[in-house]
Amino acid sequence: MSAPLIGTHNGHFHADEALAVYLLRMLPAYRDSSLVRTRDPSKLDQCHTVVDVHGKYSANANLFDHHQREFNTTFPGHETKLSSAGLVYLHFGRDIIAQVTGLPKDSEDADALYEKLYDCFVEAFDANDNGISPYDTVQLTKSGIEKRFDDSGYSLASVVNRYNRHYEDDAEKSPEQLRLEEDQRFLKASTFVGEQFFEELQDKWKAWLPARKLVELSFVNRKEYDEQGRIMVLSEGMPWADHLYQLEKASGESSQNQVLYVLFPESQEADSKWRIRAVSKENAGFTNRKDLPDAWKGIRDEELDKISGVPGCVFVHASGFIGGNKTFDGALQMAQKALST
């Protein structure tokens, strides 16, 4: 039995259909599927599954376009209108996660990954294709806030857009050759964004998901190191920030008892150095709840020992978001002193 034929539009391509096609091909049913790129309705009608074109959305008919005037479908609990990437993820995401991880599709862990992958990866594709900014641009303008630098070339969408470009002389090329070259560029873009999705899934499955219970244990025990619970100690490096924010919200404690510094070893070796990390404000990038002291910033080794009064110091970053000490006791002293500075 031949694999189902996938259709999408030809011409200038975007990140959303590039990801949508890759997501489908992560499933056994579509692994060997051919791809047709066209806007010809008669050819699209011959496809088993169509994404980002054809003016129709019907999961039962495997039609996943989002350009219709009346289209307003969103991912549960979100306000961002879906693109073709979000539509495919909405209907096939759980199957993809089960296929990659081996987790039961209806398990609690699979559900957590399904939600997290949309939050941290897929939603940005939907927003980008629908012209939705992460911030209210009107309010930003009213506030007089301007960007410090141009980051327009830094996103996955900008990378995909580069694959549209070519600078060869096409005068001698046949329409068929031009079509083939465009299709090849699309497939490169699809592979690029798809591999990023796969790596994100791997990270959330193998690192973020197991970290939940470990961070919870450390959160429960945090008042061993500061009576207000402002220092949390982890047994190893792990993705802790998301879990910490959720645990704090669930605890109902006041902001005065928020964790300000997180300690963790650089490795699992017995003599490992330790890191001290200032906790960022949620959704605020590099803005911390409390930096490490200004006097420590950009200082290293013995000079830092003298300024801080703590032996064994290794460094404090110039921006004050992270530092290091040769021992756990030293890192803990740095955190405790930073609280009162």
C-alpha positions as CSV (number, residue, x, y, z in Angstrom):
1,M,0.0,0.0,0.0
2,S,1.5,3.4,-1.0
3,A,2.0,6.1,1.6
4,P,-0.5,8.9,1.7
5,L,0.3,11.9,-0.5
6,I,0.9,15.2,1.3
7,G,0.1,18.5,-0.4
8,T,1.1,22.1,0.3
9,H,1.4,25.2,-1.7
10,N,4.3,26.1,-4.0
11,G,6.1,29.5,-4.2
12,H,7.4,31.4,-1.2
13,F,7.2,29.1,1.8
14,H,7.0,29.8,5.5
15,A,8.1,28.2,8.7
16,D,4.6,26.9,9.6
17,E,4.0,24.6,6.6
18,A,7.7,23.6,6.7
19,L,7.1,22.3,10.3
20,A,3.7,20.8,9.5
21,V,5.1,18.6,6.7
22,Y,8.0,17.4,8.9
23,L,5.6,16.6,11.8
24,L,3.4,14.4,9.6
25,R,6.5,12.6,8.4
26,M,7.5,11.7,12.0
27,L,4.5,9.3,12.0
28,P,4.9,5.8,10.5
29,A,1.9,6.3,8.2
30,Y,3.5,9.3,6.6
31,R,7.2,8.4,6.8
32,D,7.5,7.5,3.1
33,S,4.9,10.0,1.9
34,S,5.7,12.0,-1.2
35,L,5.1,15.8,-1.2
36,V,3.3,17.8,-3.9
37,R,3.7,21.6,-3.8
38,T,1.0,23.3,-5.9
39,R,-1.9,25.7,-5.7
40,D,-3.8,23.7,-8.4
41,P,-7.1,22.6,-6.7
42,S,-7.4,19.6,-8.9
43,K,-4.0,18.3,-7.9
44,L,-4.6,19.1,-4.2
45,D,-7.9,17.1,-4.4
46,Q,-5.7,14.1,-5.2
47,C,-3.7,14.4,-2.0
48,H,-4.6,12.5,1.1
49,T,-3.5,15.3,3.4
50,V,-3.2,19.0,2.6
51,V,-1.6,21.7,4.8
52,D,-1.6,25.5,4.5
53,V,-3.5,25.7,1.2
54,H,-6.9,24.7,-0.4
55,G,-9.0,27.0,1.8
56,K,-10.4,24.3,4.0
57,Y,-10.0,23.0,7.5
58,S,-11.5,19.6,8.3
59,A,-9.5,17.1,10.4
60,N,-11.8,14.3,9.1
61,A,-10.9,15.1,5.5
62,N,-7.2,15.7,6.4
63,L,-7.4,19.3,5.3
64,F,-5.4,21.8,7.4
65,D,-5.5,25.3,6.0
66,H,-6.0,28.3,8.3
67,H,-6.4,31.2,5.8
68,Q,-10.2,31.1,5.7
69,R,-11.9,34.3,6.9
70,E,-14.0,32.4,9.4
71,F,-11.1,30.4,10.8
72,N,-10.5,31.0,14.5
73,T,-9.3,27.7,16.0
74,T,-6.8,27.9,18.8
75,F,-4.9,25.4,21.0
76,P,-6.8,24.6,24.2
77,G,-6.1,27.3,26.8
78,H,-4.5,29.7,24.3
79,E,-5.6,32.7,22.4
80,T,-3.1,32.5,19.4
81,K,-4.9,31.5,16.2
82,L,-3.4,28.3,14.8
83,S,-1.3,28.0,11.6
84,S,-0.8,24.9,9.6
85,A,1.9,23.8,12.1
86,G,-0.5,24.3,15.1
87,L,-3.3,22.4,13.3
88,V,-1.1,19.4,12.5
89,Y,0.3,19.5,16.1
90,L,-3.2,19.8,17.6
91,H,-4.4,16.6,15.8
92,F,-1.2,14.6,15.6
93,G,1.0,15.9,18.4
94,R,0.0,13.2,20.9
95,D,0.7,10.5,18.4
96,I,4.1,12.0,17.5
97,I,5.1,12.2,21.2
98,A,4.0,8.6,21.8
99,Q,5.9,7.5,18.7
100,V,9.2,9.2,19.8
101,T,9.1,8.5,23.5
102,G,7.2,5.3,23.8
103,L,4.9,6.8,26.4
104,P,1.2,5.9,26.4
105,K,-0.6,8.6,24.4
106,D,-3.1,9.2,27.2
107,S,-0.5,9.2,30.0
108,E,0.1,12.2,32.4
109,D,3.7,12.5,31.2
110,A,2.7,12.5,27.5
111,D,0.0,15.1,28.3
112,A,2.6,17.3,30.0
113,L,4.9,17.1,27.0
114,Y,2.0,17.8,24.6
115,E,1.2,21.0,26.5
116,K,4.8,22.0,27.0
117,L,5.9,21.5,23.3
118,Y,3.1,23.7,22.2
119,D,3.9,26.4,24.8
120,C,7.6,26.6,24.2
121,F,7.9,25.8,20.4
122,V,4.8,25.4,18.2
123,E,2.9,28.5,19.4
124,A,5.6,30.8,18.1
125,F,5.2,29.3,14.6
126,D,1.4,30.0,14.8
127,A,1.9,33.6,16.0
128,N,4.6,34.3,13.4
129,D,2.5,33.2,10.5
130,N,-0.6,35.0,11.8
131,G,1.2,38.3,12.4
132,I,0.9,38.1,16.2
133,S,3.6,39.8,18.3
134,P,4.6,38.4,21.7
135,Y,4.0,41.8,23.2
136,D,1.2,44.4,22.7
137,T,3.1,46.7,20.3
138,V,0.6,49.5,20.8
139,Q,1.3,49.6,24.5
140,L,5.1,49.3,23.9
141,T,4.9,52.4,21.6
142,K,2.8,54.3,24.1
143,S,5.4,53.5,26.8
144,G,8.2,54.7,24.6
145,I,10.0,51.4,24.8
146,E,12.4,50.7,21.9
147,K,14.3,47.6,21.0
148,R,18.0,47.7,21.9
149,F,19.0,45.8,18.8
150,D,17.7,44.2,15.7
151,D,16.9,40.5,16.3
152,S,14.9,39.9,13.1
153,G,17.5,37.5,11.8
154,Y,17.6,35.4,14.9
155,S,14.4,33.4,14.8
156,L,13.6,30.1,13.2
157,A,11.2,31.9,10.9
158,S,14.0,34.1,9.6
159,V,16.2,31.1,8.9
160,V,13.4,29.5,6.9
161,N,13.0,32.7,4.9
162,R,16.6,32.5,3.9
163,Y,16.0,29.2,2.3
164,N,13.6,30.9,-0.1
165,R,16.5,33.0,-1.5
166,H,18.8,32.0,-4.3
167,Y,21.1,34.1,-6.3
168,E,21.8,32.1,-9.4
169,D,21.0,33.2,-12.9
170,D,17.8,31.4,-13.8
171,A,17.6,32.6,-17.4
172,E,18.6,29.2,-18.9
173,K,16.7,27.0,-16.5
174,S,13.4,25.3,-17.5
175,P,10.3,25.7,-15.4
176,E,10.7,22.1,-14.3
177,Q,14.2,22.7,-13.0
178,L,13.2,25.9,-11.2
179,R,10.3,24.0,-9.5
180,L,12.7,21.2,-8.4
181,E,15.2,23.6,-7.0
182,E,12.4,25.4,-5.1
183,D,11.1,22.1,-3.7
184,Q,14.6,21.2,-2.6
185,R,15.0,24.5,-0.7
186,F,11.6,23.8,0.9
187,L,12.7,20.4,2.0
188,K,15.9,21.8,3.5
189,A,13.8,24.3,5.5
190,S,11.4,21.6,6.6
191,T,14.3,19.4,7.8
192,F,15.8,22.3,9.7
193,V,12.7,23.3,11.7
194,G,11.7,19.6,12.1
195,E,15.0,18.7,13.6
196,Q,14.7,21.6,16.0
197,F,11.3,20.3,17.1
198,F,12.7,16.8,17.5
199,E,15.6,18.2,19.7
200,E,13.2,20.2,21.7
201,L,11.0,17.1,22.3
202,Q,14.1,15.1,23.3
203,D,15.1,17.8,25.8
204,K,11.7,18.1,27.4
205,W,11.3,14.4,27.6
206,K,14.7,13.4,28.9
207,A,15.6,16.5,30.9
208,W,12.7,18.8,31.7
209,L,10.2,16.1,32.5
210,P,12.4,14.1,35.0
211,A,13.4,17.4,36.6
212,R,9.9,18.1,37.9
213,K,10.1,15.7,40.9
214,L,13.7,16.7,41.7
215,V,12.9,20.4,41.7
216,E,9.8,19.8,43.8
217,L,11.9,17.9,46.4
218,S,14.5,20.8,46.5
219,F,11.7,23.3,46.8
220,V,10.2,21.5,49.8
221,N,13.6,21.5,51.5
222,R,14.7,25.0,50.6
223,K,14.2,26.4,54.1
224,E,17.1,24.3,55.3
225,Y,19.4,27.0,53.8
226,D,17.4,30.1,54.5
227,E,14.5,30.5,56.9
228,Q,12.5,32.4,54.3
229,G,13.2,29.8,51.6
230,R,15.1,32.2,49.3
231,I,17.8,29.7,48.5
232,M,17.1,26.4,46.7
233,V,19.8,23.7,46.3
234,L,19.7,21.1,43.4
235,S,21.6,17.9,43.4
236,E,22.6,18.4,39.8
237,G,22.2,20.8,36.9
238,M,18.7,20.5,35.3
239,P,16.0,22.6,33.7
240,W,14.5,24.1,36.9
241,A,13.0,27.5,36.2
242,D,9.6,26.4,34.7
243,H,9.0,24.0,37.6
244,L,10.1,26.5,40.2
245,Y,7.6,29.2,39.0
246,Q,4.8,26.6,39.0
247,L,5.7,25.4,42.5
248,E,5.8,28.9,43.8
249,K,2.4,29.7,42.4
250,A,0.9,26.5,43.9
251,S,2.5,27.1,47.3
252,G,0.6,30.4,47.8
253,E,3.5,31.9,49.7
254,S,4.2,35.7,49.5
255,S,6.6,37.2,47.1
256,Q,9.0,37.8,50.0
257,N,9.5,34.1,50.2
258,Q,10.3,33.7,46.5
259,V,13.5,31.8,45.6
260,L,16.2,34.3,44.7
261,Y,19.2,32.0,44.2
262,V,19.6,28.4,43.0
263,L,22.7,26.4,43.7
264,F,23.8,23.3,41.7
265,P,27.1,21.4,41.1
266,E,28.9,21.8,37.7
267,S,29.2,18.0,37.5
268,Q,28.6,14.8,39.5
269,E,32.2,14.5,40.5
270,A,32.8,14.4,44.2
271,D,35.0,17.5,44.1
272,S,32.8,19.4,41.6
273,K,32.7,23.2,41.7
274,W,29.3,24.7,42.4
275,R,27.3,27.4,40.7
276,I,25.0,30.1,42.1
277,R,22.3,31.3,39.7
278,A,20.1,34.3,40.3
279,V,16.5,33.5,39.5
280,S,15.1,35.4,36.6
281,K,11.7,37.1,36.8
282,E,9.2,34.9,35.0
283,N,9.0,35.8,31.3
284,A,11.6,38.6,31.8
285,G,14.6,37.1,30.1
286,F,17.8,38.2,31.9
287,T,16.0,40.5,34.4
288,N,16.6,38.8,37.8
289,R,14.6,38.9,41.0
290,K,17.9,39.9,42.7
291,D,21.3,40.1,41.0
292,L,24.4,39.0,42.7
293,P,26.0,42.0,44.4
294,D,27.3,44.8,42.2
295,A,30.6,44.8,43.9
296,W,31.2,41.2,42.9
297,K,30.3,41.6,39.2
298,G,33.1,40.7,36.8
299,I,35.5,39.8,39.6
300,R,37.3,36.4,39.9
301,D,39.3,34.2,42.1
302,E,41.3,35.6,45.0
303,E,40.2,39.2,44.4
304,L,36.6,38.0,44.6
305,D,37.4,36.1,47.9
306,K,38.6,39.4,49.4
307,I,35.6,41.5,48.2
308,S,33.0,38.9,49.1
309,G,34.6,37.6,52.3
310,V,34.0,34.1,51.0
311,P,36.9,31.7,50.3
312,G,37.1,29.6,47.2
313,C,35.3,32.0,44.8
314,V,35.7,31.3,41.1
315,F,33.8,34.1,39.4
316,V,30.8,36.3,39.2
317,H,29.5,37.2,35.7
318,A,29.7,40.9,34.8
319,S,25.9,41.0,34.6
320,G,25.4,39.4,38.0
321,F,23.2,36.5,37.0
322,I,25.6,33.6,37.8
323,G,28.7,32.9,39.8
324,G,30.8,30.0,41.0
325,N,32.7,28.6,44.0
326,K,35.0,25.7,44.5
327,T,32.8,24.1,47.1
328,F,29.1,23.8,48.0
329,D,29.7,25.5,51.4
330,G,31.4,28.4,49.5
331,A,28.5,28.8,47.1
332,L,26.0,28.7,49.9
333,Q,27.9,31.4,51.8
334,M,27.9,33.5,48.6
335,A,24.1,33.1,48.4
336,Q,23.5,33.9,52.0
337,K,25.7,37.0,51.8
338,A,24.1,38.1,48.6
339,L,20.7,38.0,50.3
340,S,21.7,40.7,52.7
341,T,23.7,42.8,50.3
